[in-house]
Amino acid sequence: MPNKSAVFNVSAIAKAFPAEASTMLIDTRLTDEPEASARVFRVYTPVPAHYHATCDEYLLVISGRARFFFANDPPFELGPGQLVFFKKGTVHGTHEILEEPFVVFSVDTPRRDPKDVIFVNPKDGTPEEFIQSQILY
């Protein structure tokens, strides 16, 4: 039976990400239930326009700053303490990382499969190029 509760040190997780990555993001899953998944991830490069077909997403910036966008809206700056929410199918991305490390806490409802990333321009990437998961605990 899975644990019914847990405590995570998000600051320690954020500090443990490597300085460089071969993917756009590296994440650590904190929870992974059918109803929702929670992750901490670091963004290493600008992320092209993409969307997720199966889940809504809540993003809370832990550290760093970036220029984020939703399709058809002007880019806007995100920094620590800011929370972004969007529904499944919403095209979004990161135009530019302004201050590193850009680390985000994410809750996906329902659970987001790691391969659930669809790039608007398929030449921009694949799920394997998008994110690498690592286990820190």
C-alpha atoms as one frame of an Amber mdcrd trajectory, in Angstrom:
protein
   0.000   0.000   0.000   1.442   3.431  -0.951   2.123   6.029   1.727  -0.842
   8.250   2.525   1.396  11.224   3.293   4.928  12.492   2.760   7.172  15.481
   3.369   9.526  16.682   0.631  12.419  19.125   0.836  11.784  21.013  -2.398
  14.778  23.330  -1.839  17.131  20.350  -1.526  15.646  18.741  -4.626  16.053
  22.005  -6.566  19.705  22.323  -5.517  20.464  18.720  -6.504  19.737  19.138
 -10.214  22.890  19.006 -12.357  24.297  22.186 -13.897  23.749  20.897 -17.456
  21.367  18.506 -19.197  21.023  16.783 -22.557  17.238  17.346 -22.434  15.227
  20.563 -22.146  14.134  19.648 -18.603  15.062  17.256 -15.816  12.415  16.355
 -13.271  11.982  14.443 -10.054   8.554  12.948  -9.413   7.335  13.390  -5.864
   3.987  11.649  -6.307   2.654   9.579  -9.158  -0.971   8.595  -8.607  -3.670
   8.250 -11.296  -5.514  11.287  -9.874  -2.468  13.598  -9.895   1.297  13.723
 -10.139   3.632  16.204  -8.465   7.114  17.000  -9.723   9.996  19.396  -9.303
  11.780  20.215 -12.545  14.560  22.423 -13.839  14.334  24.040 -17.280  17.723
  24.126 -19.043  16.924  25.605 -22.457  14.092  27.569 -24.043  11.116  25.247
 -24.505   9.224  25.495 -27.821   5.446  25.732 -28.067   3.848  22.502 -26.865
   0.842  21.166 -24.987  -0.261  18.219 -22.876  -3.279  16.228 -24.050  -4.226
  14.530 -20.796  -3.843  16.904 -17.849  -4.229  20.382 -16.422  -1.045  21.831
 -14.959  -0.144  24.058 -12.012   3.380  25.524 -12.062   4.911  27.278  -9.036
   8.291  28.913  -9.640  10.811  27.961  -6.945  13.906  29.760  -8.259  15.146
  31.697 -11.261  13.238  33.750 -13.782  12.012  33.054 -17.304   9.919  34.538
 -20.072   6.896  32.217 -20.431   4.140  32.251 -23.039   0.716  30.946 -23.923
  -0.208  30.731 -27.619  -1.610  33.973 -29.010  -0.623  35.965 -25.870   2.495
  38.090 -25.398   5.280  36.481 -23.338   5.453  37.423 -19.659   8.070  37.091
 -16.948   7.806  34.482 -14.208   9.809  34.468 -10.985   9.877  32.870  -7.528
   6.511  32.552  -5.846   4.456  32.989  -9.010   1.873  30.313  -9.824   0.660
  29.588 -13.356  -2.329  27.368 -14.173  -3.541  26.089 -17.525  -5.941  23.456
 -18.828  -4.981  20.467 -20.938  -4.504  21.339 -24.592  -3.206  24.858 -23.782
  -0.176  25.688 -25.930   2.648  27.079 -23.781   6.427  27.264 -23.510   9.443
  29.154 -22.229  10.874  31.741 -24.633  13.939  32.579 -22.572  15.587  31.746
 -19.269  16.477  35.057 -17.639  18.021  33.799 -14.396  19.253  30.304 -13.582
  18.518  27.878 -12.173  14.889  28.072 -13.326  13.194  25.474 -11.119   9.458
  24.813 -10.940   7.152  22.733  -8.733   4.370  21.190 -10.822   1.086  19.460
 -10.060  -0.625  17.686 -12.957  -4.277  16.632 -12.701  -4.843  13.884 -13.562
  -1.360  12.315 -13.657   0.786  13.373 -16.616   2.519  10.570 -18.411   6.125
  11.648 -19.154   5.474  11.066 -22.862   2.468  13.408 -22.899   4.105  16.324
 -24.667   3.010  17.378 -28.146   5.119  20.014 -29.873   3.194  22.396 -32.138
   6.033  21.998 -34.635   6.969  18.284 -34.493  10.530  19.180 -35.566  11.008
  21.020 -32.235  11.371  17.840 -30.219  10.217  14.490 -28.947   9.222  13.344
 -25.450  12.710  11.851 -25.071  14.342  15.211 -25.927  11.881  17.112 -23.728
  12.378  15.614 -20.288  14.573  13.238 -18.345  13.391  11.931 -14.998  15.741
  11.281 -12.137  15.249   9.828  -8.705  16.951  11.719  -5.905  15.509   9.838
  -2.947
